Amino acid sequence: MSNFKHFLKSGHSPTLFASFLYFMFSCGIWVLNGGMAPFIVEDLKLSQAEKGLMLSIPIFAGALMRFPLGILAQYIGRKKATLVEMTMICAAMLFGYLFVNSFSSLLAMGALLGIAGASFGVALSLGSGSFPPRYKGLAMGIVGAGNVGTAVSVLIAPRVAQAYGWQTVYGFAALTIVIPMVIMIVFAKEPSDRDEHGTLREHLSCLFEKDGWAFSAMYAVTFGGFIGLTTFLPSYYYEQFKVSKVEAGQLTMLAAFMGAAVRVLGGWISDRWGGVNTLTAVMCVAALSLFACGLAGNSLTLTTLLLMVCFAALGAGNGAVFQLVPLRWPLTTAVAGSMIGELGALAGGLVPNAMSQSKLHTGSFFGGFASMAAAAILALVMMRVMQIRWTRTWAEKGGRARSIGSTSAVFNQTASSSR
């Protein structure tokens, strides 16, 4: 407890809390269509392909919007960028409440839901910006635990949709986003860790480095798997096990909550054990549990337990990846995080399509689960090869933070050697 108090005092804890809340509400809104999918599919009579497209568009849109929001945050400040985004989210939800009543307008709404998905990199950078390097993993893990908003969303959205109609859920979302806006305005402050004089090319430098693409590949498995499965699972439970629409949301919530909660633990473990070591264990557990899920399609209990294990691994992996990001890009964490978050989340948009296509062409969801397991194994092999150079330059053995002196001594070497 004393260590946690010391952690809170080492940075600005009100900003940490405001960032967590902002990310939590944004994540919940981002996956609204997933939670309501059984209602939408039944009402609009969508095919498997149309359902996959409907669920994928918000993820793709959110991924593509992350990097521009990160760039905006570098120039107007992270706090102001969050307020701009939340204002846009509110307007988008009002559009959904008033105008969405067909498949074409539903696809447009999916693109607007992507605005909420853009919050990731800025939220983590804002919340952790005032904390020293040795606590970055924990701070980012706490903010990243805002993923719990996905669990809350898939639990509440089906109940509201059943009682008042699924379009009304967008109206409730427009009202709730006001809560984090007010808290952000009152309690948060801009951290002092911005590179005020950096050029655009310097901010974009991570796009031209191998490390940036390597981190994106790892995040494609951890966060892409998390958000893609969270979006699809209500439909999976409803179709595969014939549970009610509300029960499908409740079962999805168990897995999504596990992934969000363990993200904090993933950051904390990575600070001590190292992000590379943590990710090694994560990829192994994720691959095994995903493959087992594909084989356990006849057992609701076993599938749910395996998904909870899988989501716990993916959540820990999310925390581990972003324990490493500020060590590698200490001056442009918001932009680097947004770029990695963007490319990683794009993979999440492939998950609903892969699952739907597997069901459509083979009559089973096994192919979707197996392809995700294979991606985890490939990411593990890639990371184990690249970590040899990482631990010789900008990280200690296993992916732990270097001391302040050694970090400054090796940073320039890292920037040139990773190109």
C-alpha positions in Angstrom: 0.0 0.0 0.0 2.8 2.4 0.8 4.4 1.7 -2.5 1.1 2.5 -4.3 0.9 5.8 -2.3 4.4 6.6 -3.4 3.4 5.9 -7.0 0.4 8.2 -6.8 2.5 11.0 -5.3 5.2 10.7 -8.0 2.8 12.0 -10.6 -0.5 13.9 -10.9 -3.1 11.4 -9.8 -6.2 13.5 -10.7 -5.0 13.5 -14.3 -4.5 9.8 -14.1 -8.1 9.3 -12.9 -9.5 11.7 -15.5 -7.7 9.9 -18.3 -8.9 6.5 -17.0 -12.5 7.7 -17.0 -12.2 9.3 -20.5 -10.8 6.1 -21.9 -13.4 3.9 -20.1 -16.4 5.8 -21.6 -14.8 6.0 -25.0 -14.1 2.3 -25.1 -17.7 1.6 -24.0 -19.1 3.7 -26.8 -16.7 2.3 -29.4 -18.2 -1.2 -29.1 -21.9 -0.3 -28.8 -22.7 -2.0 -32.1 -21.1 -5.2 -30.9 -23.2 -5.3 -27.8 -26.4 -4.6 -29.7 -25.5 -6.8 -32.7 -28.1 -9.5 -32.0 -30.8 -6.9 -31.9 -29.5 -5.0 -35.0 -29.1 -8.2 -37.0 -32.6 -9.4 -36.2 -34.2 -6.0 -36.9 -32.4 -5.2 -40.2 -32.2 -8.9 -41.2 -28.5 -8.8 -41.9 -26.5 -11.7 -43.5 -23.2 -13.1 -42.0 -21.2 -10.9 -44.4 -23.2 -7.8 -43.5 -22.9 -8.5 -39.8 -19.1 -8.9 -40.1 -18.9 -5.6 -42.0 -21.1 -3.8 -39.5 -18.9 -4.9 -36.6 -15.6 -4.2 -38.4 -16.2 -0.6 -39.5 -16.1 1.0 -36.0 -12.8 -0.8 -35.3 -11.2 0.2 -38.6 -12.5 3.8 -38.2 -11.2 4.0 -34.6 -7.8 2.7 -35.6 -7.5 5.1 -38.5 -8.4 8.1 -36.3 -5.9 7.4 -33.6 -2.8 8.7 -35.3 -4.4 12.0 -36.4 -5.6 12.6 -32.8 -2.1 11.9 -31.6 -0.7 14.5 -34.0 -3.4 17.0 -32.9 -2.4 16.3 -29.2 1.2 17.2 -29.9 0.2 20.7 -31.1 -2.8 21.7 -29.0 -2.0 19.6 -25.9 -3.5 16.2 -24.9 -6.1 17.6 -22.5 -7.6 19.9 -25.2 -7.5 17.0 -27.7 -9.6 14.9 -25.4 -12.2 17.6 -25.1 -12.4 18.1 -28.9 -12.8 14.3 -29.3 -15.5 14.0 -26.6 -17.5 16.8 -28.2 -17.4 15.0 -31.5 -18.5 11.8 -29.8 -21.5 13.5 -28.3 -22.5 14.8 -31.7 -22.0 11.4 -33.3 -24.2 9.7 -30.7 -27.0 12.2 -31.4 -26.8 11.3 -35.1 -27.2 7.7 -34.2 -30.2 8.3 -32.0 -32.0 10.5 -34.6 -31.1 9.1 -38.0 -29.9 5.5 -38.0 -32.7 3.2 -39.3 -31.2 1.3 -42.2 -28.1 -0.7 -43.1 -26.5 2.2 -45.0 -27.0 4.6 -42.1 -25.8 1.9 -39.7 -22.5 1.7 -41.6 -22.2 5.5 -41.4 -22.8 5.2 -37.7 -20.1 2.7 -37.5 -17.6 5.1 -38.9 -18.7 7.7 -36.4 -18.3 5.3 -33.5 -14.7 5.2 -34.6 -14.2 8.6 -33.1 -14.5 7.1 -29.7 -11.9 4.5 -30.6 -9.3 7.2 -31.3 -8.8 7.9 -27.7 -6.2 5.3 -26.8 -2.8 6.9 -27.4 -3.7 10.3 -26.1 -5.4 8.9 -23.0 -2.3 6.8 -22.0 0.1 9.6 -22.7 -1.9 12.2 -20.8 -2.5 9.9 -17.8 1.1 8.7 -17.5 2.9 11.9 -18.7 3.7 13.2 -15.2 5.0 9.9 -13.8 8.7 8.9 -13.8 10.0 6.1 -16.2 10.0 3.4 -13.5 6.2 3.9 -13.0 5.2 4.4 -16.6 4.0 0.8 -17.0 1.8 0.9 -14.0 0.4 4.3 -14.9 -0.4 3.2 -18.5 -1.8 0.0 -17.1 -4.2 1.9 -14.9 -5.4 4.2 -17.8 -5.5 1.2 -20.1 -7.8 -0.6 -17.7 -10.4 1.8 -19.1 -10.9 -1.1 -21.5 -13.4 -2.2 -18.8 -15.7 0.2 -20.5 -16.2 -2.5 -23.2 -17.4 -4.9 -20.5 -19.8 -2.4 -19.1 -21.1 -1.6 -22.6 -21.8 -5.2 -23.6 -23.5 -5.7 -20.3 -25.7 -2.6 -20.3 -26.4 -1.9 -24.0 -28.4 -5.1 -24.6 -30.6 -4.4 -21.6 -31.3 -0.8 -22.8 -31.9 -2.0 -26.3 -34.4 -4.6 -25.1 -36.3 -2.1 -23.0 -36.3 1.0 -25.3 -35.0 0.0 -28.7 -31.4 -0.2 -29.9 -31.3 3.3 -31.4 -32.1 4.7 -27.9 -28.7 3.3 -26.7 -27.0 6.0 -28.8 -29.0 8.7 -27.1 -28.0 7.4 -23.6 -24.3 7.4 -24.8 -24.6 11.0 -25.8 -25.6 11.9 -22.3 -23.0 9.8 -20.5 -20.0 11.2 -22.4 -20.6 14.5 -20.6 -19.4 12.9 -17.3 -15.8 12.4 -18.4 -15.8 15.8 -20.2 -16.6 17.6 -17.0 -14.1 15.7 -14.9 -11.4 16.3 -17.5 -12.1 20.0 -17.5 -12.1 20.3 -13.7 -9.3 17.9 -12.5 -6.9 17.2 -15.3 -3.8 19.2 -16.3 -1.4 19.0 -19.2 1.8 17.2 -18.2 5.2 18.9 -18.8 6.7 16.0 -20.8 5.9 17.4 -24.3 8.6 18.0 -26.9 7.5 21.6 -27.5 10.0 22.2 -30.4 9.9 18.9 -32.2 9.4 19.0 -36.0 6.6 17.0 -37.7 9.2 14.6 -39.1 10.6 14.0 -35.5 7.1 13.3 -34.3 6.6 10.9 -37.2 10.0 9.2 -36.9 8.5 6.0 -35.4 6.8 5.4 -38.7 10.2 4.9 -40.3 11.6 2.6 -37.7 11.5 -1.2 -37.5 10.6 -1.0 -33.8 7.4 0.8 -34.6 6.2 -1.9 -36.9 7.3 -4.6 -34.5 5.4 -3.1 -31.6 2.4 -2.7 -33.9 2.5 -6.4 -34.8 2.5 -7.4 -31.1 -0.3 -5.0 -30.4 -2.3 -6.4 -33.3 -2.4 -9.7 -31.4 -3.1 -8.3 -27.9 -5.4 -5.3 -28.4 -6.6 -6.3 -31.9 -7.6 -9.7 -30.4 -9.2 -8.0 -27.4 -11.3 -5.5 -29.2 -12.2 -7.7 -32.1 -13.4 -10.6 -29.9 -15.2 -8.2 -27.6 -17.1 -6.9 -30.5 -18.0 -10.3 -32.0 -18.6 -12.4 -28.9 -22.2 -11.3 -28.3 -23.0 -12.6 -31.8 -20.9 -15.7 -31.2 -22.7 -16.6 -28.0 -26.1 -15.9 -29.4 -25.5 -18.0 -32.6 -23.3 -20.8 -31.2 -25.0 -21.5 -27.9 -28.5 -20.1 -28.5 -28.5 -18.0 -25.3 -30.7 -14.9 -25.1 -29.4 -11.5 -26.4 -29.0 -10.2 -22.9 -27.2 -13.4 -21.7 -24.8 -13.1 -24.7 -23.8 -9.7 -23.4 -23.4 -10.9 -19.9 -21.1 -13.8 -20.9 -19.1 -11.4 -23.1 -18.7 -9.1 -20.1 -17.0 -11.8 -18.1 -14.2 -12.1 -20.6 -13.9 -8.4 -21.4 -13.8 -7.5 -17.7 -11.0 -10.0 -17.2 -8.9 -8.5 -20.0 -9.4 -4.9 -18.8 -8.6 -5.7 -15.1 -5.5 -7.7 -15.9 -4.1 -4.9 -18.0 -3.1 -3.0 -14.8 -1.3 -6.2 -13.6 0.4 -6.5 -17.0 1.9 -3.1 -16.7 2.9 -3.6 -13.1 4.5 -7.0 -13.8 6.3 -5.5 -16.8 7.8 -2.8 -14.7 9.4 -5.5 -12.5 9.8 -8.5 -14.7 10.2 -6.7 -18.1 7.9 -6.2 -21.0 9.6 -8.7 -23.2 9.4 -11.5 -20.6 5.8 -10.7 -19.9 4.9 -10.7 -23.6 6.6 -14.1 -24.1 4.3 -15.6 -21.6 1.3 -13.7 -22.9 1.7 -14.9 -26.5 2.1 -18.6 -25.4 -1.1 -18.5 -23.3 -3.1 -16.6 -25.9 -2.2 -19.0 -28.7 -3.1 -22.1 -26.6 -6.3 -20.7 -25.3 -7.5 -19.4 -28.7 -6.8 -22.8 -30.3 -8.6 -24.6 -27.5 -11.6 -22.2 -27.9 -12.0 -23.3 -31.5 -12.2 -26.9 -30.3 -14.6 -26.3 -27.4 -17.5 -25.0 -29.4 -19.9 -27.6 -27.9 -19.4 -26.5 -24.3 -20.6 -23.2 -23.1 -18.9 -23.5 -19.7 -15.5 -24.5 -21.1 -15.6 -21.9 -23.9 -16.3 -19.2 -21.3 -13.5 -20.3 -19.1 -11.1 -20.5 -22.0 -12.1 -17.0 -23.2 -11.5 -15.6 -19.7 -8.0 -17.0 -19.7 -7.4 -15.7 -23.2 -8.6 -12.2 -22.4 -6.5 -12.2 -19.2 -3.4 -12.9 -21.4 -4.4 -10.3 -24.0 -5.0 -7.7 -21.3 -1.7 -8.3 -19.7 -0.1 -8.1 -23.1 -1.7 -4.7 -23.7 -0.1 -3.5 -20.5 3.3 -5.0 -21.4 3.4 -3.4 -24.9 2.8 0.0 -23.5 5.3 -0.4 -20.7 7.9 -0.6 -23.5 6.6 2.3 -25.7 7.6 5.2 -23.4 11.0 3.6 -22.9 11.6 3.5 -26.6 10.0 6.9 -27.5 10.2 9.0 -24.3 9.7 12.4 -26.0 6.9 11.4 -28.5 5.0 8.8 -26.5 1.6 10.2 -27.6 2.4 10.0 -31.3 4.2 6.7 -31.1 1.4 5.2 -28.9 -1.2 6.4 -31.3 0.6 5.0 -34.3 1.1 1.6 -32.7 -2.5 1.7 -31.4 -3.7 2.5 -34.9 -1.9 -0.2 -36.7 -2.6 -2.7 -33.9 -6.3 -1.9 -33.7 -6.7 -2.3 -37.5 -6.1 -6.0 -36.9 -9.1 -6.0 -34.6 -11.3 -5.1 -37.5 -10.3 -8.3 -39.2 -11.5 -10.5 -36.4 -15.3 -10.1 -36.9 -14.9 -10.7 -40.6 -12.6 -13.7 -40.1 -15.1 -15.3 -37.7 -18.1 -14.6 -39.9 -16.3 -15.9 -43.0 -15.2 -19.0 -41.2 -18.8 -19.7 -40.2 -20.1 -18.9 -43.7 -17.7 -21.1 -45.6 -17.0 -24.0 -43.1 -20.0 -24.0 -40.9 -17.8 -23.5 -37.9 -16.0 -20.7 -36.1 -12.8 -22.8 -35.6 -11.0 -21.2 -38.5 -11.3 -17.8 -37.0 -9.9 -18.9 -33.6 -7.1 -20.9 -35.3 -6.0 -17.9 -37.4 -5.7 -15.7 -34.3 -3.6 -18.4 -32.5 -1.3 -18.6 -35.5 -0.9 -14.8 -35.4 0.1 -15.0 -31.7 2.8 -17.5 -32.5 4.2 -15.4 -35.3 4.3 -12.3 -33.1 6.2 -14.3 -30.4 8.9 -15.5 -32.9 9.3 -11.9 -34.2 9.7 -10.4 -30.8 12.2 -13.0 -29.5 14.4 -12.2 -32.5 14.2 -8.4 -32.1 14.5 -8.2 -28.4 18.2 -9.1 -28.7 18.9 -5.6 -30.0 16.4 -3.9 -27.7 18.2 -5.2 -24.6 21.5 -4.0 -25.9 20.3 -0.4 -26.5 17.2 1.1 -24.8 16.0 -1.6 -22.4 17.5 -3.7 -19.6 17.4 -7.5 -19.9 13.9 -8.8 -20.3 12.5 -5.4 -21.2 12.9 -3.5 -17.9 13.5 0.3 -17.8 17.1 1.4 -17.8 18.4 3.9 -15.2 18.1 7.6 -16.2 21.8 7.9 -16.9 22.0 4.8 -19.1 18.8 5.7 -20.9 20.2 9.1 -22.1 23.4 7.5 -23.1 21.9 4.9 -25.4 18.9 6.7 -26.8 20.7 8.2 -29.8 22.2 4.9 -30.6 18.8 3.3 -30.5 17.3 5.8 -32.9 19.9 5.2 -35.6 20.2 1.4 -35.2 16.5 0.7 -35.5 16.0 2.2 -38.9 
